[in-house]
């Protein structure tokens, strides 16, 4: 890599540990495990984002994501559903089909519904379909829904199909439900999205239960954690110094270890809190104290173990 290209990789990164962060970009290509695609200009509009969202109510398509992320060393991304409409699984897969930077989709199906089995059988034939997302989203409640007829057997079918389950928007109730479900279907690959953004309960007993449940979840080697939704808003500000987040990230890192934590940007929802380079800069700043192997796992290898995606470009293949 020539000096000019090397220096360009550092443009826009946070100032903290800048040299170390640029080195990470140079030697460790990145798989972003959490982006969203949508187009409000489509006929019928979209369920999300809402029209009053002045920041992201506009098309978020692969070309725009690539423009924001490629200069920072990103070589591939996994799309996570942003719609409860079954037909939107196909819309995202169509977008991905023409953009090899997209290595997979975490789609939306409702376990226990009459259409679930047929849709799962159809979608699983597409190698870009990696699993589904279920949690505190679209007025769903995993702790309640997992007890409905057919839900658990459909999750078992998901696991037997070699697919995974992402959660959504964790809180203490969802963490309890994840523990319950991971014990009922221990072979299921489970990815906890946005865990750093979860509010830690103030009440001592609830807080202790929260961390105790996470510790119990961490004993299942099939459960992964996504460091997505960093940074977050605190009052009227969005802290951009990694020291603000470090204690919480460290505790999660100690629980799940370098084998089961993934990078996710949450683009373009992340634009509410900072630019893509700022998001990447925060994570590189945090990882700058880790070993080179841990950095490689966080930004690349762990995504393969969690999602079992397949390379579509030469840059996405491990040497």
N, C-alpha and C positions, 0 to 999 in steps of 0.2 A: 504494500500500500504506500503510495507516495505521500510526501509531507502535506501537500495541499488537501488531499482527501482526508487524511488523518485529522487535520485541524478542523475541517468542516464538520466532522462528527461531533465536535464539542460545542457548536453554535447552539445557543439557547439553553444549555444545561445550567443547573444551579451552580453557584460558585464553589460550594463545599466539595472538597476532594475532587476538583475538576479533572486533574490529570488522571487520577485513578479511574474516574468514571469514563473518560474517553478511552482508556485502555480496555475497559470492560466491553465497550462498544466494538472496539477493533477486533478483539479475540473471541468474543462470545456473541454470536448472532442471537437475536431475541425472538421468542414466540410469545406473542401477546394472547393470553388465554381468555380475554374478556372484552369484546367490542360488540356494538350493536349496529345493525343496518336497518334503515327505514327510509321511506320517501313520502312525505306528507302530500306531495303533488299527485300521487296515484289516485285513480278513480276510487271514490269512497273514503279517502283519507286513511289515517292510521289511528289505532287505539292509544298510542303513545309515541312521541310526546304530545302534550296538549297545545292548542293554538296559542295560549297565552304565555307559553315558554319562549321568550324572546331570544334565548341563547341557542337552543338546539332545534327549534321548530323549523327545520329545513332539511333537504335531502342529506342523508348520511349514507354514502355509497362507497364501494370498495376503492374507487379511484381517489376519492378525497382522503380516505384513511391512509392509503399508500403514500400519498403526498406528504402527510403529516408524520408518518412513522419511519419510512424507508431511510431518510437521512440520519436517523438515530440508531440504525443498526437492526431494525425489526425486519425479519424475513418471512414471517408468517403470523396468522391470527386465527383465533377461534371466535366465531360469532355466537353470542348468547341471545336467545329469543327476546324480542321486545314487543310481542303481540300474543294474545291468547287464541288467535284465529288459526285453525288447522291449516288453512290454505296458505298462510304466510310461511309455513315450513317450506313449501315448494318455491315461494317467491325468493326466499333467502338462498335456497339451493341453486336457483337459476342464476342469481347474482354471483355466487361462489363459483359456479361452473365456468364462467368466463374470466375469472380472476384467480390464478393459481396461488396468489399470496394467501388466500383464504383456505385453511387446511381443514376446516370442519365447522359444523353447526351443532349447538345444543338447542334443540327445538322445544316445541310446546305440544304436549299431549296430556290428557287427563286420565290417570289410572282409575279404573273402575267405571269409566264411561263406555257406552255401547260401541263407540267407534274406535276405541283404543287399540284393540288387538289387530284389527284390519289395517289401521294406519301404521302401527308399529311394524307389522310384517312388510308393508310396502316401503316405508322409509328406510328400514334397516338394510335394504339391498343397495342403497346409495352409500359408498364408502365415506362420503363427507358427513353423513348423519352419525353423530357420536353419542347422542343421548338426549335427555329431556331435563327441564328445570321445573322445580316445584317448591313452593315455600310461601313466604308472606308477600304474595303478589297476586293480582287479579282477584282479590277478595277470597283467596284460598287460605286454608289453615291446615298445615300438615298434621298438627297434633290431633285435630278433629277428623280430617279426611282420611287418615290412614286406618281408621277404624270402620270405614264404610265398606259395604260388601264389594268384593272384587278388587279393592285397592291393593292390598298386600300381594295377592296372586299376580297382579299386573306388574308390580315392582319386581317380583321374583322372575317374571318373564323378561323384564328389562335386563336384569342381571344375567340371566341365562343366555340372552342374545349378545352378550359381550359389550353392552352399552352402559353408560354411566348416568348418575343423577346429580345435577347441580341443585343447591338450595338457593334461597333468595332472601335478602334483607334480614339477617339474623337478629334475634332478641332472645331473652332467657327461655321463653316458651318454645321457640323454634329449636334452640339448642337441646332442650329436653326431648323434643320430638325426633331430632336427628339421632340422639343416643338410642332412643327406643327403636327406631327403624333400623339403625345399623346393627343392633343386637338381634333383631328379628330376621334380617337378611344380611348376615355378616360378609357374604361374598360380593355384595354390591359395591362398586366403586362410587364413592360419594365425594363431591367437591363442595366445600362450604365457601360460598361466595361472600365477598365484602366483610369478612370477619373483623378486620381492623376498624371498620366504621360502626360496629355494634357498640351500643352504649353499655358501659359496665354499671350494673345496678348499685345504687347508693346504700340500700339497706344491707347490713352486714350479712344476715343469713342468706338472703337471695344472691348476694355477690359471691359468697362462698360456694353456694350450690352451682352457680354459673361456672365457676372455674373448676369445680369438682366434676361437673358433667363434661366439660371440655377435656379434662384429663382422662376420663373414662373413654370418651370418643377416640382420643389419641392412641388408645391401645389397639384399635383396629387398623391394621396396616393398609386397608383399602380406602381409608378416609384421608382426603387431602384438604388443604386450606389455601385459599386464594388471597394474596395480599393485593386486593383491589379496593377501590374507594379510599385511596390515600392520595391527596389530603382530604380533610373534611372541614366543614364550616363550624366554627366555634363562636357563637354570638354573631357579631357583625364582621368577623375577620376569618380568614382562611390561613392558618399557620403554614408557612412554607419552609420551616427549618425542621429537619428530620429529628432533632432532639425532642420536639413536642410529642412525637409518636413512638419514640424509641422504646420506652418502658413496656408499652403494650405489645409492640412487635416482638420484643425480646422474650416476653413471657410466652407468646404463641410459638415463637421459634424454639424455645426450650421444650415445649410440649410436643410439637409435631416434627421437629428436626429438619435437617437440610434435605431429606429425601422426599418430603411431602408438602412443601410449600411452593406456590407458583406465583408468577407475575401476571397481573392483569391490569389494564389501564382504565377500563370502563368507558372508553371513548364511544360516542362523543358526549355522554353524560358527564364525563370528567371536566368538560369545558366550563361547567358551572363553577369550578373550583381552581382551575389553572390550565395552562397550555399543555400540550402533549409533552413538550420538552421538560416542563416543570415536573410533571408526573414521573417521567423517566428519571429525571435528575434526583428526585427524592429517593427513589428505589435504589439507584446506583450509589447514592450517598450512604444509605443504610447498608448495602452489600459491600461497600468498600473495605470493611473490616473483616469480611469473611474470606475463607480460602478460595483460590481460583476454582477448585472443584465445586465448592458450594455455590459460587456465582454461576457456574455453568449449569448446575442442576436447577437453580432457581429460575433462570431465564430460558432454559431450553429442555434439559433432560427430563425433569419432573413432569413436564406437560405431556410427554410421550407416555410415561407410566400412567398418568391420570386419565388421559383421553384416548390413547392408542390411535392417534392420527397418523396419516401416512404422507410422506413428502410429496410435493407436486413440482418442486423446483430443485435444482441442484444445490442452491444455497441453504435449503432446509434440511439437508442430509448431514448427519454427524460424521465427522472425519474418522 
